[in-house]
Amino acid sequence: MSKELVINSSSSEVVIALLEDKNLVELNKEKNSTNFTVGDIYLGRIKKIMPGLNAAFIDVGYEKDAFLHYLDMGAQFRSLNKYLKMALDTRQKYFPLSKFQLEPDIDKNGKIQQVLTEGHTIIVQVAKEPISTKGPRLASEISIAGRNLVLIPFSDKISISQKIQDNSERDRLRKLIQSIKPQNFGVIVRTVAETKRVADLDAELRELVQKWEGAFVNLRNKPPKLVLGELNRTSAILRDMLNSEFNNVYINDKKLYDETREYIKSVAPDNEKIIKLYAKSQPIFENFGLEKQIKSLFGKTVAIQKGAYLVIEHTEALHVIDVNSGNRSQSENNQEENAIDVNLVAAQEIARQLRLRDMGGIIVIDFIDMHQSDNKQQLFEKMKEFMGPDRAKHHILPLSKFGLMQITRQRVRPEMSVQTVERCPSCNGSGEVPPSILFVDELENHVRWTLKKHKNKKITLKLHPYVASYLTKGLFSIGWRWRLKHLRRLKIKPSNSNAFLEYSFCDNKGDKIFI
């Protein structure tokens, strides 16, 4: 299986598309102004303790206070709190965690008011990004992720990824980490660490320890404050997913390309050559056929094979997916064969949709009814197989007697949502449009105004391909006459993302000019 990452960077956001065999399977959007990424570590202030919820609300700088439950505080919270007080005490010289005396664990069945006090400062880590009207979800069991290892302060445990199945390799890694691990640090060995040399793992472990201890040097008691930030979304995805199956990473922004290349050079030098700068004039998503895939995959109805389709509905409590056979019901095969065929195809597409939309919480799937228990078991096993590559934690239940399958999937950031139904730009949803014969005159007025206002910029006019063809046809085209009339270079570019009579102006950086 070939994997490619296509990254579309603009002034307002970075959109990251993951392709497997040219098919879109994940889509991530990162606003350039976005804060509170999963993994960020903050110095916060305890605003309110809620004994009834056994939780507290923490001010970390978000418009709504973040939520910390007692069970997310971690057994070694007292040690973390003591270490923080020592770091905030300017009279006391800072010393490494490896020489720190750990405190007893907190009671796992205890009450939050026994541990926290309103107004005090606390170290927390973002476990879930703000979703809907809720603030971030926090944890105080801190972890710092690297390429091969995850460092856990105030612990001595060593855990090996379950995906490393070779027992001899697991023993080798456990002994290796035990020999290089500083005291009072736990380590999780990630799957990509398999067969790695001791020198590589030792260098990364030292870097993670230095990263942790460096965050507490000269720390001042001025919450809320970001203590240690996670990587940007692009680097984090590459860190977590990059392997030998990755063929190419295409980036359309020179600055982001340089940053990503430097990061890859530091963690996986052999993969540096797969980072490629996209410099064509055609928008990067259109070049890779992603605009069409996005429009077809994010609607309420998603077509699958041979007339079958899915209907996806979202509610406050759960997501509901209905599988419909469509034209497959006219097949000459018997009902049971049709049902299992459609259900297996639907299961594969559903697994893709869950990753693509990043749907979390409870998902209920209404498959086509089947009567044979072997077919039900086959569908259950296949669903687990299709969900295998999904990095989010999930749990799948077998089909119920009503033919429903229930899935729970971890949600750490807002669900990806793309508006696929477009409002008519000509009538603005009213159903009435101006005379089409006046469209070109109206467009020329906007062209003249835009060229006059932005004299020092190269202007690109984006239109639907049919309209762009009309404006550029012939030797003395309408577009050529506009350029001659205004003595300015105006580039007319067809865009599949534009509706029929929709148009927009962009500068030389590709940023939209609002008229």
C-alpha positions in Angstrom: 0.0 0.0 0.0 1.4 3.4 -1.0 0.9 6.4 1.3 1.1 10.0 0.4 0.6 13.2 2.4 -0.7 16.3 0.6 -0.4 19.6 2.6 -2.2 22.7 1.4 -0.9 25.7 3.4 -2.6 29.2 3.2 -2.5 32.3 5.3 -5.4 31.2 7.5 -5.0 27.4 7.8 -3.1 24.2 6.9 -5.1 21.4 5.5 -3.5 17.9 5.6 -4.8 15.1 3.4 -3.6 11.5 3.9 -3.9 9.3 0.8 -3.7 5.5 0.7 -3.4 4.1 -2.8 -4.6 7.6 -4.1 -7.8 7.4 -1.9 -8.4 10.0 0.7 -8.6 8.4 4.2 -7.8 11.3 6.6 -8.3 15.0 6.5 -7.0 17.4 9.1 -7.4 21.2 9.3 -5.2 23.3 11.5 -6.0 27.0 11.9 -2.9 29.1 12.1 -4.4 30.8 15.2 -5.3 27.5 16.8 -4.2 26.9 20.4 -4.8 24.0 22.8 -3.4 21.1 20.7 -3.6 17.6 22.2 -0.2 17.1 24.1 0.3 20.8 25.1 1.4 21.2 28.7 0.1 24.3 30.6 0.6 26.0 33.9 -3.0 26.6 35.0 -4.9 27.9 37.9 -7.6 26.0 39.8 -10.8 28.1 39.3 -13.5 25.9 40.8 -13.8 22.4 42.5 -16.9 20.4 41.8 -17.2 17.7 44.4 -20.4 16.3 42.8 -18.5 15.6 39.6 -15.2 14.7 41.4 -13.6 17.2 39.1 -12.2 20.7 38.8 -12.3 23.5 36.3 -8.9 24.9 35.4 -8.0 28.2 33.8 -5.5 27.6 31.0 -6.2 30.7 29.0 -9.2 29.4 26.9 -12.4 31.3 26.9 -14.1 28.5 28.8 -12.4 26.8 31.8 -10.9 23.4 31.0 -12.1 20.2 32.7 -9.9 18.0 34.9 -11.5 14.8 36.4 -10.0 13.1 39.4 -9.3 9.9 37.5 -7.2 11.8 35.0 -4.9 13.3 37.6 -2.6 10.2 37.7 -1.4 8.3 40.7 1.7 10.4 41.1 0.0 13.8 41.2 1.4 14.6 44.6 4.9 14.1 43.2 4.1 16.4 40.2 2.7 19.0 42.5 5.7 19.0 44.8 8.1 19.2 41.9 6.1 22.2 40.5 6.4 24.0 43.9 10.1 23.5 43.9 10.4 24.9 40.3 8.3 27.9 41.3 10.4 28.6 44.4 13.0 31.1 43.1 15.1 30.7 46.3 15.7 27.0 45.6 18.2 25.8 43.0 16.7 23.6 40.4 17.8 20.0 40.3 17.0 17.0 37.9 14.0 14.8 38.4 16.3 11.7 38.6 17.3 12.9 42.1 13.8 13.7 43.2 12.1 11.8 46.1 8.7 10.6 44.9 5.6 11.1 47.0 3.1 8.3 47.8 0.4 7.7 45.2 -3.0 9.3 45.6 -6.0 7.1 46.4 -7.6 6.0 43.2 -11.0 6.1 44.9 -10.3 9.4 46.6 -12.1 12.8 46.3 -10.7 15.7 44.4 -11.2 18.2 47.2 -8.7 16.2 49.3 -6.0 16.9 46.7 -6.7 20.3 45.0 -7.4 23.7 46.5 -9.0 26.6 44.6 -6.6 29.3 43.5 -3.5 27.1 43.5 -1.4 26.5 40.4 -1.2 23.2 38.6 0.6 21.5 35.7 -1.9 19.9 33.2 -1.8 18.5 29.7 -4.4 18.8 27.0 -6.1 15.4 26.5 -8.9 16.6 24.2 -9.2 19.8 22.2 -12.1 22.2 22.8 -15.2 20.6 21.2 -18.5 22.5 20.5 -19.3 24.6 23.6 -16.9 22.7 25.9 -13.4 23.8 27.0 -10.4 21.5 26.7 -10.3 18.2 28.6 -7.1 17.9 30.7 -5.0 15.3 32.4 -2.2 15.6 35.0 -0.5 12.3 34.1 2.1 14.0 31.8 3.6 12.2 28.7 6.0 13.6 26.1 5.9 11.9 22.8 8.9 11.3 20.5 9.4 9.4 17.3 10.3 6.1 18.9 9.6 6.6 22.6 7.1 8.3 24.9 8.5 9.7 28.2 6.4 9.6 31.3 7.8 11.6 34.3 7.2 10.3 37.9 7.0 6.7 36.8 9.4 3.8 36.5 7.3 1.5 34.2 8.5 0.3 30.8 5.8 -0.6 28.3 6.3 -2.1 24.9 3.9 -1.5 22.0 1.6 -4.5 21.6 2.1 -4.3 17.8 5.7 -5.5 18.4 4.9 -9.2 18.5 8.4 -10.8 18.4 9.1 -11.8 22.0 12.8 -11.7 21.6 12.6 -8.1 20.2 10.3 -7.1 23.1 12.8 -8.5 25.6 15.7 -6.7 23.8 13.9 -3.4 23.9 12.9 -3.8 27.5 16.4 -4.5 28.7 17.9 -1.8 26.5 15.5 0.9 27.9 16.1 -0.4 31.4 19.8 0.2 31.0 19.6 3.8 29.7 16.5 5.1 31.4 17.0 7.7 34.2 15.4 7.2 37.5 11.8 8.5 38.0 11.0 8.3 34.3 8.8 5.8 32.7 9.0 4.9 29.0 6.6 3.6 26.4 8.3 2.0 23.4 6.5 2.8 20.2 6.0 0.4 17.3 8.5 2.2 15.0 11.3 1.5 17.6 11.4 -2.1 16.5 15.0 -3.1 15.5 16.3 0.4 16.4 19.9 0.7 17.7 20.6 1.6 21.3 22.4 4.8 20.2 19.3 6.1 18.4 17.0 5.3 21.3 19.5 6.7 23.9 19.8 10.0 22.0 16.0 10.4 21.7 15.5 9.5 25.4 18.1 12.2 26.4 16.4 14.7 24.2 13.0 14.0 25.7 14.4 14.3 29.3 16.1 17.5 28.4 12.8 18.8 26.9 10.9 18.0 30.1 13.5 19.5 32.5 14.2 22.5 30.3 10.5 23.5 30.6 10.8 24.0 34.4 13.9 26.1 34.3 13.1 29.8 35.1 9.4 28.9 35.4 7.4 31.7 37.0 4.1 31.5 38.8 2.1 33.4 36.2 -0.7 31.1 35.0 -2.2 30.6 32.6 1.0 29.8 30.6 2.1 27.3 28.0 4.9 25.4 29.5 5.7 22.9 26.7 4.0 22.9 23.3 3.3 19.9 21.1 4.6 19.8 17.5 2.4 21.4 14.8 -0.2 19.0 13.3 2.0 18.3 10.2 5.1 17.3 12.1 3.0 15.3 14.7 1.3 13.3 11.9 4.7 12.6 10.3 6.1 11.6 13.7 3.3 9.2 14.5 2.7 7.7 11.1 5.9 7.9 9.0 7.2 4.5 7.9 8.6 2.7 4.9 5.2 2.7 3.2 5.2 6.5 2.8 6.1 7.4 -0.8 5.8 11.2 -0.9 4.9 14.2 1.1 3.8 17.2 -1.0 3.8 20.7 0.5 2.9 23.9 -1.4 4.5 26.4 1.1 8.3 26.9 1.0 8.5 27.9 4.7 6.5 24.8 5.9 8.5 22.6 3.4 11.8 23.8 5.0 10.5 23.2 8.5 9.2 19.7 7.7 12.3 18.8 5.9 14.5 19.8 8.9 12.2 17.8 11.2 12.4 14.7 9.1 16.2 15.1 8.8 16.4 15.0 12.6 14.2 12.0 13.2 14.4 9.9 10.0 17.2 11.1 7.7 16.6 8.3 5.2 13.1 9.7 4.5 14.2 13.2 3.8 14.0 12.7 0.1 10.2 12.0 0.2 9.5 15.6 1.2 8.7 17.5 -2.0 7.8 21.1 -2.7 4.8 21.6 -4.9 5.3 24.6 -7.2 2.7 24.2 -10.0 0.2 27.0 -10.7 -2.8 24.7 -10.3 -4.0 24.4 -6.7 -2.4 21.4 -5.0 -5.7 19.7 -4.0 -7.1 20.0 -7.5 -3.9 18.6 -9.0 -4.3 15.4 -6.8 -8.0 15.2 -7.4 -8.8 15.8 -3.8 -11.4 18.5 -4.3 -13.8 16.0 -6.0 -13.1 13.4 -3.3 -13.8 15.8 -0.5 -17.1 16.9 -2.1 -18.2 13.4 -2.7 -17.2 11.9 0.7 -18.5 14.5 3.2 -22.1 14.7 2.3 -25.1 13.1 4.2 -25.3 10.4 1.5 -22.1 8.6 0.4 -22.2 6.3 -2.6 -20.3 3.0 -2.5 -20.2 0.2 -5.1 -22.8 -0.8 -7.6 -25.6 1.5 -6.5 -25.3 0.9 -2.7 -24.9 3.9 -0.5 -24.6 5.1 3.1 -26.7 7.6 4.9 -24.8 9.3 7.8 -26.6 11.3 10.5 -25.1 13.1 13.4 -26.9 13.8 16.7 -25.8 15.3 20.1 -25.5 11.8 21.6 -24.3 9.6 18.8 -23.7 9.0 15.1 -26.0 6.8 13.0 -25.1 5.2 9.8 -27.7 3.4 7.6 -26.6 0.9 4.9 -28.8 0.8 1.8 -28.5 -1.7 -1.0 -29.9 0.6 -3.7 -29.8 -1.0 -7.1 -28.1 -4.1 -5.7 -31.6 -5.3 -4.7 -32.2 -6.1 -8.4 -29.3 -8.5 -8.5 -30.1 -12.1 -9.4 -28.3 -13.4 -6.4 -30.4 -14.5 -3.4 -31.1 -12.0 -0.6 -28.5 -13.4 1.8 -25.7 -13.2 -0.7 -26.7 -9.6 -1.7 -26.8 -8.6 2.0 -23.4 -9.9 2.9 -21.8 -8.5 -0.3 -23.2 -5.0 0.4 -22.4 -5.1 4.1 -18.8 -6.1 3.5 -18.3 -3.2 1.0 -20.2 -0.9 3.4 -18.0 -1.9 6.3 -14.8 -1.0 4.5 -16.2 2.4 3.5 -17.5 3.0 7.1 -14.1 2.4 8.5 -12.7 4.9 6.0 -15.4 7.5 6.9 -14.7 7.2 10.6 -11.1 8.1 10.0 -11.9 10.7 7.4 -14.5 12.6 9.4 -12.8 11.8 12.8 -16.1 10.7 14.2 -15.9 10.0 17.9 -18.1 8.8 20.7 -20.8 6.2 19.9 -21.4 5.1 16.4 -24.5 2.9 15.6 -24.5 1.1 12.2 -27.7 -0.4 10.7 -26.5 -3.1 8.3 -28.8 -4.9 5.9 -30.4 -7.8 7.8 -28.7 -11.2 7.5 -30.0 -14.5 8.8 -26.9 -16.8 8.8 -24.7 -16.5 11.9 -21.6 -17.3 9.8 -22.2 -14.2 7.7 -22.8 -12.1 10.9 -19.5 -13.3 12.3 -17.7 -12.7 9.0 -18.9 -9.1 9.0 -17.8 -8.6 12.6 -14.3 -10.0 11.9 -14.0 -7.9 8.7 -15.0 -4.7 10.5 -12.2 -5.3 13.0 -9.8 -5.8 10.2 -10.9 -2.6 8.3 -10.6 -0.6 11.5 -7.1 -2.0 12.2 -5.2 1.0 10.7 -7.2 3.5 12.7 -4.9 5.1 15.2 -7.8 6.3 17.5 -8.7 3.9 20.3 -11.9 2.0 19.4 -14.1 -0.9 20.5 -16.4 -2.9 18.2 -19.4 -5.0 19.4 -20.8 -7.9 17.4 -24.1 -7.4 15.6 -27.1 -7.4 17.9 -30.3 -9.4 17.2 -31.7 -6.3 15.5 -28.8 -6.2 13.0 -27.1 -3.2 14.6 -23.4 -2.8 15.2 -22.1 -0.5 17.9 -18.7 1.1 17.9 -17.1 3.5 20.4 -14.2 5.6 19.0 -11.9 8.0 20.9 -12.6 11.6 20.3 -9.8 14.1 21.0 -10.6 16.9 18.7 -13.7 18.3 16.9 -15.2 16.2 14.2 -14.1 17.1 10.7 -17.0 18.7 8.8 -17.0 20.0 5.2 -19.9 21.8 3.7 -20.7 19.9 0.5 -24.0 21.7 -0.4 -23.3 25.0 -2.0 -25.6 28.1 -1.8 -26.1 29.5 -5.3 -23.7 32.5 -5.6 -25.9 34.2 -8.2 -29.2 34.2 -6.4 -27.9 33.8 -2.8 -30.5 31.1 -2.2 -33.5 33.2 -3.3 -34.1 31.2 -6.6 -34.0 34.3 -8.7 -31.0 35.5 -10.7 -30.1 38.7 -12.6 -30.2 38.4 -16.5 -27.3 36.2 -17.6 -26.6 38.6 -20.4 -25.4 41.1 -17.8 -23.1 38.7 -16.0 -19.9 39.5 -18.1 -20.6 43.3 -17.6 -20.9 42.8 -13.8 -17.7 40.7 -13.8 -15.8 43.3 -15.8 -16.8 46.0 -13.3 -15.4 43.9 -10.5 -12.3 43.2 -12.5 -11.7 46.9 -13.1 -12.3 47.8 -9.4 -10.0 45.0 -8.2 -7.2 45.9 -10.6 -7.4 49.6 -9.6 -7.4 48.9 -5.8 -4.6 46.4 -5.9 -2.2 48.0 -8.3 1.0 46.3 -7.0 -0.3 42.8 -7.0 -0.6 40.0 -9.6 -4.3 39.2 -9.8 -5.8 35.8 -10.6 -9.5 35.4 -11.4 -10.9 32.0 -10.5 -14.1 30.8 -12.2 -16.0 27.7 -13.0 -14.2 25.9 -16.0 -17.1 26.5 -18.4 -17.1 30.3 -17.7 -13.3 30.4 -17.8 -13.4 28.8 -21.2 -15.9 31.3 -22.5 -13.7 34.2 -21.3 -10.5 32.8 -22.8 -11.7 31.3 -26.1 -10.3 32.7 -29.4 -7.3 34.7 -30.2 -8.9 38.0 -29.2 -10.7 36.7 -26.1 -12.6 38.7 -23.6 -9.8 38.2 -21.1 -7.2 39.4 -23.6 -9.3 42.6 -24.2 -9.6 43.2 -20.4 -5.8 43.0 -20.1 -5.3 45.3 -23.0 -7.9 47.8 -21.7 -6.5 48.0 -18.2 -2.8 47.5 -19.1 -2.5 44.9 -16.3 -1.8 41.2 -16.3 -4.9 39.4 -15.2 -4.7 35.6 -15.0 -7.9 33.7 -15.6 -7.8 30.2 -14.0 -10.5 27.5 -14.1 -11.4 26.1 -10.7 -13.5 23.0 -10.1 -14.3 24.2 -6.5 -16.2 27.2 -7.9 -19.9 27.1 -8.6 -21.2 27.9 -12.1 -21.5 31.7 -11.8 -19.2 32.1 -8.8 -15.9 33.9 -9.1 -13.2 35.1 -6.8 -10.0 37.1 -7.0 -6.6 35.9 -5.5 -3.2 37.5 -5.1 0.1 36.0 -6.1 0.2 34.0 -2.9 -3.1 32.4 -3.6 -4.9 34.3 -0.8 -8.4 35.4 -1.6 -9.1 39.1 -2.2 -12.4 40.2 -0.8 -14.4 42.6 -3.1 
